[in-house]
Amino acid sequence: MNKLKATSFDIAYRAGVSQSTVSRALRNSPQVNEETRKRIQAIAKELNYKVDKNASNLRTRHSGTIALLLFEELDDTESHINPFYLSMLGSITRTCSKEGYDLLVSFQQFSDDWSADYADTNKADGLILLGYGDYLDYEGKLNELVEQGTKFVRWGAVVEGEPWLSIGCDNKNGGYLITRHLLSLGRRTIAFIGGADNHSPELYERYKGYCKAIEEAGYYVDLGLQFDAVTTEIDGAKALERLLASEKKFDAIVCASDLIAIGVIGALQEKGFQVPEDIAVVGFDDLTVARYSKPALTTVQQNTNLAGQMLVYNLLKQIDEAEVETRHIPAKLIVRESCGSKL
């Protein structure tokens, strides 16, 4: 007579825990403390228990897959993906694998019904959203996901009162830190290139930090020194053209992203300006290219490794019906050559 195979309920009985706790422990979820996790895994080994992923998915109506949706941004020449978001992919992929989930990577299209395409059709248990374009357009899509009960987490600015889960950098403090650093070097007329309204809340928060540092230093914020730009080198260069055409005096530029900053530096150099001797330039994101630009770019680092982990773990908490909350990742000032030394 064949011996009956052990089930997760058998393990739960032996361990004195719920079946859902067994499920989490067997995929090494951080939601189960280490002592309990080791005890459950030891019992599973003793009972020769093997996870049947397909059977488990059928029982729970879970696919065992997370969908990562990347937003394609457009400039005058082509569509592209912000390399900042690509820098999170390794961490997201590793964390999904560690938790026993597959990762499905696709692109966000505003014409698509994301929930129907992924969650409702059981392609994925939840969504990670990276990038958004115009936030005021994007907000409606997020509200639809909330109404449909879709489990999702987004990387982006934490907007007060939002009914969804966001993980993002402390953008305001990042803008404050890097502007204060320029002021400490003796720069006094500092321009800002990047969005400064609710269409791009992350960039807007960086602008607010910039304003706070200037006002705290006892200077007034010249609204005529702010010029809009989306996060591309081309838009950065175009914004610089508008800044120069304004004939405003400035000795430094805070750029709302590294890509904007690289476009600004290139355009300044083409016009014969020396960076940082004539004009200091700083960015935000700490992309790999920032350390290799000429001059190397002073910037604000967002910890993409931690960001990827937090996105996955908080989405899994949602899937498991656990409590989650919006979180900020600290911003870190990275000083390189593009802001120069003290004047």
N, C-alpha and C positions, 0 to 999 in steps of 0.2 A: 504493500500500500504506500503511495507517494505521500511524503510529508508535506503538509500545507506550507506555502510560502508565507513568511512573516510580512505584516503590513505596517504602515506608519502608525496605525491605531494600536498595534501590539507594542510598538516602541513607546508611544505616548503613555500607555498603561504602565509599562515597566518604569518609565522615568517620572511618572506622576505629573505630567504636563499635558497641555492640549495638543491635538494633532497639528494645528497650525504652527505651534512652537516647534514641533518636530520638523515640519517642512522648512521653516526658516533656518533651523540649526543645521540641517543637512546641506543647505546651500551657503553655509558660513555667513549668514546674515549678522551684521553688527547689532541688530535689534535684540539678539539673544546673548546674554552675558557668557563670558568665556567658560566658566565652570559648568553651566547648564549645557552649553554647546558640546563640550568635550564628553560629558556624561551621556548625552543623547547619541553622539557619534560612536561611542564605545559600545552602547547597547545595540546599535544598528550593525556594527561589525560582528558582535557576538551572535546576533540572529541571522547573519549573512544576508542582510537586507540590501537590495539593489533598487535604486530609483528607476522606475519605468516612466521616463519623461512623457511619452505619448499618452499613457494611461492617466498620469497625473494631470496633464493638460485637459483631457476629456472630462475628468471629474470636476476640475475647478473652473472649466471654461476659460482657462488661460492658455495663451499661445506660447508662453515662454520666450516671447520676443518683445523687445522695445524698439520703437521707431524713432529715429533721429531725423528731423526735418530741417534742412538747411535752406535759408533764404538766399536767392540769387539777386544781387544788386546790379543795377544798370548804370553805365556811364555812356558817354557819347559814342563809344566804339563797340562795346560788347558787354555781355553779362559776365559776372564773376562772383566768386565767393570770397568774402572778407577772410584773409589768412588768419586773423585772430580766432575765428571760429574753428578753422581747420586745426589750430594748435591744441584744441580741446579733444580732438578725436581719439588720440592715443589713450588718454586717461579714461574717457567714456567707454571705449572698447574694452580695456583691461578690467575696469570695474564691472561691466556687464558680464564678462567671462567669469570673473571671480564669483559672481552671484548666481551663475548658472543660467544666464539669459543670453540669447542671440541678439545681435544688433542689426536692424534694417535701416540703411541710410538712403534717404530720398530727398527731393527738393520740395519746398513750399511753393504752391501756386495759389494765388488768391481766388482763382476760379474753382478750385477743388473743394470738396467737402472732406476735410481732413478726418473728421470723426468717422464718417461712413467708409472712407478708404482704408482706415487702419483699425481703430478700436471696435467699431460696430461689426466689421466683417471678421473679427478675430484674427487679423493679421498681426496685431500687436496689442499688448496689455496696457500700454501707455505711450505717451509721446514726449520727446524732448525737443524743444523748439529753439533754434539758434538763428538770430537775425530777424529783422522785421520790416525794413524799409520805413515808410511813413507810419509812425505809431498810431496816429489818429485813425488811419484806415485799418490797421492791424487790430486795434482794440475791439472792433466789432466781431472779428473772427474769434478772438479769445472768449468773448461773451457767449458766442454760439457753442463753443466747446464746453463752457461751464454749464449752460442750459441742458446740453446733451449728456452731462454726467461723465464726460471723458476725463480720464486721469492724465494730467499733463503737468510739466514743469517747464519754465522758460528761463533762459539766461537773458538778463536785461535789468534796466533800472527798476528799482522798487518804487512803485507809484502808490501813494497813500490811498487806502480804501479799495484797492483792487481785490476782486474776489477769487483770484487764482494765485498759484504759488510761483514766486520768482526768486531766483538766486542771482545775485549781482555784486559787482564791486562797489565799494564806497566811493562813488565817483566824485561826490562833492569834496570829500577830504583829499582825494587825489589831485583835483584841480587846485585846491588850497595849498597843498604841500609844494607843488612844483612852481606855482606863482610866488609863494613866499621865498623859495630858493632863489629865484631870479631877483627878487627885491633885495635879498641879502647880499647879492653880488653887485649891487649898485644900479641895477636897471630900474628905470623910473616910468618910462612911457611904454607900457606893455600892451600889445595888440592881442586879440583872441580870434582865431579862425576855427569855425565850427558852428553847428546849429545852436541856437539859444532860445528855443521855444518848445512847446509840447509835441511838436512833430518828431523830435528826437530827444526824448527825456534823458538818456544817458549823457549825451553831449551837453544838454542844458544843465545837468547837475555839475558837470565839470566847469561850465561857465560860472555857475553860482559860487563854486569854490574859488575860482579866479577873482571874482568880485569881492568876496569876503576877505581874501588876503590883501588886496589893494586898499580896501576901506580900513582894515585893521592897521595897516601901515601909515594911515593918516592921509591918503591920497583919494582923489575922487575917480570914479569909474567913468571913462569917456565912452559913451555909447557909440560914438563914431569910429571907435577902434575895434568893433566887433563885425566880422564878416562871415556870412554863412558858407558852409561847405559840407558836402557829404564825404564819407570816408573813402576817398580815392586820391591818388597822387595828382591826377588831372584836375580835380576840383580844388585841391590845395593850391596848385599853380594859378588857376583862374582867380581864386580869392585873393591871392597875393597881388595879382594885376590890379584888382579893384582897390586894394589897400594902398598901393603905390599911387594910383590915379587920384585918390582922395587928397593927396598931398599932406596927409597927417604925419606928424613926426612920431617916430617910434624907435626904440632901441632893442626890443625883444618881441618875440611872438610865441604865445602859448597856442599850440595846435591841439585840437580835440582828439586827434589820433595820430599814430605813427605814420600812417600812409599820407595823411594830409601834410605832416611835417616834412616828409621826404620830398613831396611835390613842391613845397615851399622852399626848401633848401636848394633844390635843383634850379628853380626859377630865379632865386636870389643870385646864385652863382653865375647864371647865364647873363644877368644884368650887371655883373661886376662887383657885387657885394661880397664881402668876406664874412663867413660864419665861423666863429662867433664874434670876431673882432668888431665888425660893423653892427651886426644884428645877431643877437642870440636867438636860437630856435629850440623849442622843446616839444615833445610829443606825449602820447598816452597809449599804453598797451604793452610795450616792451616786446614787440615782435622780434624774431630772430634777425631780420634785416636791420633792425635799429642799431645793433652793435657793430655792424659792418658798413654802415653808411659813412660818407666822408663829409664832415666829421661825424664820429660816432654820436648817436643821438641820446641826449638826456631825456628821460621819459618816466612814466609811472607804470609800474609792473602790476598786472593782474595775474594771480597765481592760477594758471590754466589747469595744472594738475589737480589742485584742490577743487577747482570749479567743476571739472568733469566728475570727480568722485561725489561731490555734493549733489549734482544734478541727478545722478543715477540713484544714490541712496535715498534721496527725498522722494523721487518718483516711486521707488519700491515701497516706501512707507505708505504712500497714497494707495498703491495697489493692494497692500495688506490692510487697508483701512486704519492705519495708525495716524496719530496726530502729526501734522507737519506745520512749519511756519517759514515765512519768508526770511531769508538770511542775507547778510552782507559779508563779502570777503574783503579783508583789509587791503588798502592801496599802499604800495611801497615805492618811494622815490629812488630812481636809479640815475646816478650822476655820471655823465660821460663828457665828451668834449664840446658838444654843440652849444653849451651855455657859457663856456669860457670860465675864467677865474674872476676874482673880485676886481671891480674897476677902481 
